[in-house]
């Protein structure tokens, strides 16, 4: 109710550490915190839940399995309405994330690595984001509408060693050759050791031996379980670059525990998220709204999130309703 909300708000102002601590206690922690928050705006030093350890994917997936295992976690609506909608339950999503975590580790990924994602709006994008977090790697999602130059700049700035992409993407009536764009970018990115390619459009692509791997083939070679890496509360979770429209793109770094708290609580209260809701954030995962309100926020709340691949005017403007 509005009265309850006002009471919570007032408590957050009067007793912030007690307020945020009560919410954080509902999460799954590997080690409790020594201090809720330590901040110094003069030196821009803010630390949340110092001393604590956790993995954000255990809070988005594992802790829901017993009670919500069969509940839809992601509903995917494809670009073409004639193509079937896909639904992943929490159990199925957990299994896919574990499998892809093993794919990443099999191909040299480790805790602290930076992994770039240049993918269409398919469930595998969310799966890859969560798999990076599960192994302790820092994901850097680049919007799949960006150019080869923009992709290369972001890969080089973050010093990424793995690229996750697709053969192509569907956007309205267009078919976009993502792998071709990625290849152009990678021609000047020597740090990339592996490129895992998801097959979405089926268009012919060039696969570089020793570097390029097919997503579906790699997934067949690995197990469906993966123990989540232990992360410190202030360990980096992801880097997300500004658009570059007003100057050189700047990589914004988010850490783990404070971001989990923020994404969870804003999803729950700003969007009034309830157990029976299906929530659609119409952004792309390449933006911060996509990170927080397609992936982390709804899943941390045990909600159902909708991913839409296409544009709202295709095949015509009646699509939304």
C-alpha positions in Angstrom: 0.0 0.0 0.0 1.0 3.6 -0.3 1.2 3.9 3.5 3.6 0.9 3.7 5.7 2.4 0.9 5.9 5.8 2.8 6.9 4.0 6.0 9.7 2.1 4.2 10.9 5.2 2.5 11.0 7.1 5.8 12.9 4.2 7.4 15.4 4.3 4.5 16.1 8.0 5.3 16.1 7.7 9.1 17.9 4.3 9.5 19.4 3.5 6.1 21.8 0.7 7.3 19.0 -1.1 9.1 16.6 -0.7 6.2 19.0 -2.0 3.5 20.2 -4.7 5.8 16.7 -6.1 6.3 16.2 -6.3 2.5 19.7 -7.8 1.9 19.0 -10.6 4.4 16.5 -12.0 2.0 19.3 -12.7 -0.5 21.6 -15.8 -0.7 25.1 -15.0 0.7 28.2 -17.2 0.9 29.5 -14.9 3.7 27.7 -12.1 5.5 28.9 -8.5 5.4 31.0 -6.6 7.9 29.4 -3.2 7.1 26.3 -2.4 5.1 27.6 0.8 3.4 30.7 2.9 3.5 30.6 6.1 1.5 32.8 9.1 0.8 31.5 11.2 -2.0 34.5 13.5 -1.8 36.7 10.7 -3.2 33.8 9.0 -5.0 34.3 5.9 -2.9 31.1 4.0 -2.1 31.2 0.4 -0.9 28.1 -1.8 -0.3 28.1 -4.9 2.0 31.9 -4.8 2.5 33.3 -8.2 3.4 30.4 -10.2 2.1 30.6 -12.9 -0.6 27.9 -14.1 -3.0 27.2 -14.9 -6.6 24.4 -12.9 -8.2 23.2 -15.8 -10.3 22.5 -17.9 -7.2 20.1 -15.0 -6.3 18.5 -14.9 -9.8 18.3 -18.7 -10.3 19.4 -21.2 -7.7 17.4 -19.9 -4.7 14.1 -20.1 -6.8 14.5 -23.7 -8.0 12.8 -25.4 -5.1 9.7 -23.3 -5.0 9.6 -21.8 -8.5 11.4 -24.3 -10.7 8.5 -24.8 -13.1 7.6 -21.1 -13.2 8.3 -19.3 -16.5 11.5 -17.2 -16.0 11.9 -15.9 -19.6 9.3 -15.7 -22.3 10.8 -15.0 -25.7 8.7 -13.4 -28.5 10.5 -13.6 -31.8 10.8 -11.0 -34.5 8.4 -12.8 -36.8 5.0 -13.6 -35.2 4.8 -16.7 -37.3 7.7 -18.2 -35.4 6.9 -19.9 -32.1 7.2 -18.2 -28.8 9.7 -19.9 -26.4 9.4 -20.2 -22.6 12.2 -21.1 -20.2 11.3 -22.2 -16.7 13.6 -21.3 -13.9 14.9 -24.9 -13.9 15.5 -24.9 -17.7 17.2 -21.4 -17.5 19.4 -22.6 -14.7 20.4 -25.7 -16.7 21.2 -23.6 -19.8 23.2 -21.1 -17.8 25.2 -23.9 -16.2 25.9 -25.4 -19.6 27.1 -22.2 -21.1 29.2 -21.5 -18.0 31.0 -24.8 -18.8 31.4 -23.7 -22.4 33.1 -20.5 -21.4 35.4 -22.3 -19.0 36.2 -25.0 -21.6 37.3 -22.2 -23.9 39.6 -20.5 -21.5 37.4 -18.1 -19.6 38.2 -17.5 -15.9 37.3 -15.2 -13.0 38.1 -11.6 -13.8 38.2 -11.9 -17.6 36.3 -9.5 -19.7 33.9 -11.1 -22.2 32.1 -9.1 -24.9 28.6 -9.9 -26.1 27.4 -8.7 -29.5 24.2 -10.6 -29.9 20.5 -10.3 -31.0 17.7 -10.2 -28.5 17.4 -13.9 -28.1 17.3 -15.9 -24.8 20.9 -16.9 -25.4 21.9 -13.3 -24.7 20.4 -13.5 -21.2 21.9 -16.9 -20.7 25.3 -15.7 -21.7 25.1 -12.6 -19.4 24.2 -14.9 -16.5 26.9 -17.5 -17.4 29.6 -14.8 -17.4 28.4 -13.7 -13.9 28.3 -17.3 -12.7 32.0 -17.9 -13.6 33.0 -14.6 -12.2 33.8 -13.0 -15.6 32.9 -9.4 -16.3 30.4 -9.1 -19.2 30.4 -6.2 -21.6 27.3 -6.2 -23.8 27.5 -4.2 -27.0 24.2 -3.3 -28.7 23.9 -5.4 -31.8 23.0 -2.3 -33.9 26.5 -0.8 -33.4 29.1 -0.7 -36.1 32.3 -2.8 -36.4 34.3 0.3 -35.3 32.1 0.8 -32.2 32.5 -2.9 -31.4 36.2 -2.9 -31.8 36.7 0.2 -29.7 34.8 -1.4 -26.8 36.6 -4.7 -27.1 40.0 -3.0 -27.0 39.1 -0.6 -24.2 37.9 -3.5 -21.9 40.7 -5.8 -23.1 38.2 -8.6 -23.8 39.5 -12.1 -24.5 36.3 -13.8 -25.7 33.5 -12.5 -28.0 30.0 -14.0 -28.1 28.0 -13.2 -31.2 25.6 -14.7 -33.7 25.6 -15.4 -37.5 23.0 -12.7 -37.9 19.9 -11.1 -36.4 16.4 -10.3 -37.5 15.1 -6.8 -37.0 11.8 -6.1 -38.7 12.1 -7.0 -42.4 15.9 -6.8 -42.2 18.5 -9.5 -41.8 21.7 -8.1 -40.3 25.0 -10.0 -40.7 26.4 -9.8 -37.2 29.2 -12.3 -37.7 30.4 -10.3 -40.7 30.5 -7.1 -38.7 32.2 -8.9 -35.8 34.9 -10.3 -38.2 35.6 -6.8 -39.3 36.0 -5.6 -35.7 38.1 -8.6 -34.7 40.6 -7.9 -37.5 42.0 -5.3 -35.2 41.4 -7.0 -31.8 44.2 -9.4 -31.2 43.2 -10.0 -27.5 40.2 -12.1 -28.7 41.2 -15.8 -28.4 37.7 -17.4 -28.8 34.6 -16.3 -30.6 31.4 -18.4 -29.9 28.7 -18.0 -32.6 25.0 -18.6 -32.0 23.2 -19.8 -35.1 20.1 -17.6 -35.4 19.5 -16.8 -39.1 21.3 -19.7 -40.8 23.1 -17.4 -43.2 26.5 -18.5 -44.4 29.4 -17.1 -42.4 33.1 -17.5 -42.3 34.4 -19.4 -39.3 38.1 -18.9 -38.5 39.7 -22.2 -37.5 41.2 -22.1 -34.0 39.1 -19.1 -32.9 35.5 -19.5 -34.0 33.2 -22.1 -32.5 29.5 -22.9 -33.0 27.4 -22.3 -29.9 25.1 -25.3 -30.4 28.1 -27.7 -30.9 29.9 -26.5 -27.8 26.7 -26.9 -25.7 26.5 -30.5 -26.6 30.0 -31.2 -25.2 29.4 -30.0 -21.6 27.5 -30.9 -18.4 24.4 -29.1 -17.1 25.8 -28.3 -13.7 28.2 -25.6 -12.6 29.1 -24.4 -9.1 28.8 -20.6 -9.0 32.1 -18.8 -8.4 32.4 -17.0 -5.0 32.6 -13.2 -5.6 33.3 -10.4 -3.2 30.5 -7.9 -2.8 32.6 -5.2 -4.5 33.9 -7.4 -7.3 33.1 -6.1 -10.8 30.0 -7.5 -12.4 29.8 -5.8 -15.7 31.1 -2.9 -17.8 28.6 -1.1 -20.0 29.7 1.6 -22.4 28.0 4.9 -23.0 26.7 5.4 -26.6 29.5 7.6 -27.7 27.1 10.2 -29.1 28.7 13.0 -27.1 32.4 11.9 -27.2 34.5 8.8 -26.7 32.5 6.0 -25.1 33.0 5.7 -21.4 32.9 2.3 -19.7 30.7 2.4 -16.6 31.5 -0.3 -14.1 29.0 -1.9 -11.8 30.0 -4.1 -8.9 28.0 -7.1 -7.5 26.1 -6.8 -4.2 25.0 -3.1 -4.4 23.8 -3.6 -7.9 21.8 -6.7 -6.9 20.1 -4.7 -4.2 19.3 -1.8 -6.5 18.1 -3.9 -9.4 15.9 -6.1 -7.2 14.3 -3.3 -5.2 13.7 -1.0 -8.1 12.1 -3.8 -10.1 9.9 -4.7 -7.2 8.6 -1.3 -6.1 9.0 1.1 -9.1 7.3 -1.4 -11.5 5.1 -2.9 -8.8 6.2 -6.4 -9.6 4.0 -9.2 -8.3 4.4 -13.0 -8.4 1.8 -13.5 -11.1 3.0 -10.7 -13.4 4.7 -11.0 -16.8 7.0 -8.0 -17.1 8.2 -6.5 -20.4 11.0 -4.1 -20.5 11.0 -3.0 -24.1 14.7 -2.0 -24.1 17.6 -4.0 -25.6 19.9 -5.9 -23.3 22.7 -3.7 -24.7 21.4 -0.8 -22.5 21.4 -0.5 -18.7 17.6 -0.9 -18.6 18.0 -4.2 -20.4 20.6 -5.4 -17.9 18.6 -4.3 -14.8 15.0 -4.9 -16.0 15.1 -7.7 -18.6 17.7 -9.9 -16.8 18.8 -9.2 -13.2 15.9 -7.4 -11.6 12.9 -9.5 -12.6 14.8 -12.8 -12.1 16.1 -11.8 -8.7 12.5 -11.3 -7.7 11.4 -14.7 -9.1 9.4 -12.9 -11.8 8.6 -13.7 -15.4 10.5 -11.5 -17.9 9.5 -11.0 -21.6 12.2 -10.7 -24.2 11.1 -9.3 -27.6 13.4 -9.8 -30.5 11.8 -7.4 -33.0 10.4 -3.9 -33.4 6.9 -2.9 -32.3 5.9 -1.8 -35.9 6.7 -5.2 -37.6 4.9 -6.7 -39.4 2.6 -3.7 -38.7 1.7 -1.4 -35.8 -0.9 -3.7 -34.4 1.8 -6.0 -33.1 1.8 -4.7 -29.5 -1.9 -5.2 -28.8 
